[in-house]
Amino acid sequence: MPQAAAQEARAAATGGDGADPLLARLAGRPLPSLTLPSTSGNQLELAELDRAVLYFYPGCVCSPEGGYDSPALDEAQHRAFAHHWADFLALNCMALGVSSQSNDEQSVTASALGVGHPLLCDTDRLLARELGLPTFAVDHIGWYCRLTLVIDEGVITRAFYPVTSATRSAAQAVRWMRRQ
């Protein structure tokens, strides 16, 4: 099945709004007490986040969602969240990218793309283990699947998975937050 057709089929199966039944169980769960390094040079305690959008991206050469276009999709997603930075600020919200890439790799990416918001490093996929988030493996190395979590008062209020468009995932989160 071509990639676009597979994404459309997944979207249709979830009602077209990106709400996967497996991730619906996340609504109402607090973020775990984990501290992750970020490209801003600080350690971020997730349980202390008040209002945020966490967007997860593979950060590897291929992914189930994007095939071998994963780096291009990662870049598009970073740019989309940077483009909507003012929207997130207007919603009193932080946007944070999360990947299992090393902090050094993410710092290079952030610098090269001019990403102004922090990218969090979760090399051991601790969030995936704590919350049951989807991952995949390439050559026995684990990576995050592309997904978005909306956080309000430290609690997950919405999960978007699968992310059917890296370029529209930020706008999708902003639209949902504005309707709440």
N, C-alpha and C positions, 0 to 999 in steps of 0.2 A: 504494500500500500504506500503510495507516495507520502512524503513527510507532511505536506499541507493537509492531505485527506485524513491522515492519522490524527493530526491536531484537531481538525474539525469534528471528527468522530468522538474524540475525548471530550471536547467542549459540549457536544450535543448530549453525551451521556451524563454530564454534570449540570445540565440545565443551561449551558451556554454562558454562565456567569463566573466560571472558574472555581466554583465551590465543590471540591472533591469530597465525597462522603467520608473517606478515610481521614481527611483533615478536619472535618466538621467537629470531631471530638476535641479538637484543640481549643475551640471557643470556650472562654471562661477559665482557662488554665493560666496560672501566673507563670511568668518567665522564671526559669530556674536560677538559683544563685550561682552563677558562673562568671568568672572574670576572664575576658578575652583581650589580647593585645590589639591595638588599632594602628592604622597608618598615621594617625595624628600624634603618635608617640606615647599615648596614654593607654592605661589598662581601663577597660570599661566593665563595670559590674552590671550585668544584664538585669538583675532583680531590682536595680535602682532606676531603671528606665521608666519614665512616666508615660510619655506619648511618643511613639516611634513607629516607623515602618522598617522592617527588616526584609531586605530582598536578598535571597540566596541565589548564587550563580555557581556554575561548575568551576570555572577558572582552569580548565584543562583543554587539551587539544581537540577533544570530541565529547559529545554528550548524547544521551538518547533523544533529547529534544532537537538538537541542532546538528547532529552528525558531526562532520569535521568543520562546521562553521561556528563551533562554540566560541572561539576567541572573538569573532566578529559579533556574535550575539551578546557576549559579555560586554564588549565595548558599547554596543547600542544600548544595552540596559543601563550602564553607568551614565552614558550621556543623557538618557531619558530622565533618570533621577536627578542629575545635575540641572537639566532644563526645567524641572518642576520644583527646584529648590525653594523659590519664592512661595509657591503654593503650599509646600510643607511648612514653611515658616509662618504663613498666614493661619495655618491650622495648629500652631504651637506644637509642631511635630518635628522630630529628627528623622532623617533618612540615613540608614546604615546598610552598607553592603556586607554580606557574609559569605566567605568561601573557605574551603579547606586548604587553600594555597598558603604558603609561608608568608609571614609579615613582610619579608624582604621582597618577595615576588609581587605582593599586592602594592607595596610602596612604589615599585618601579611602574606598575600599571597606573596607579593614581597620579604619579608625576607625569608620565607620558601623555595621559589623557586629560590632565588638568582637573581631575576629580577633586572637588573641594570638600565633600563630605567624607567622614571616616569609613574605611573598609576594615571589617573585623576579621581576624585570623582565628579559625577553628580547625587546626590541622588534625586534631584527633576526633573531629565531628562529635564533640560532646553534646551539642544541642540536638543533633540527630538522635543520639542515644537517650537523652533525657525526655525528648518530646515525641520520638518516633517519626522524625522527618524523613522524607524519601531521599535515598542516596543511590549511587550506582558505582560500579568498579570498572576500571580500565587497567589492565596489567596488574591486577591485585592491589591497586591503589584506590581508595574510596574518595568520592566526590559528591557534593551536594547536587541534587536536581534543582532546577530553577523553580522557585516558589517565593511567595510574598506573604509576610505576616504583619497584620496591623495590631499595634499594642496601645492600650489605653489604661492608664493608672497601673502599669506593670502587668496587665492581664491581656492575653491574646483575645482580640475581639473578632478577628476575621482572618481566614487563611485563603489565599488564592493559589490553586494548584489544579491542573497544570497551568503554567504560564504559557499561554498560546502565542503571545507576542512580546518579545523582550522590549521592543520599542514602545509598546503601549502599556506595559505593566505599571509604570509610575502613574500615568493618567488614570488607570483603573483604580488604583489605591486612593488617589485624590478624590475621584468621583464618589467612591463608596464613603469616604470619610465625610465629605460635604453633605451627603444625604442623611447622615446619622444625627 
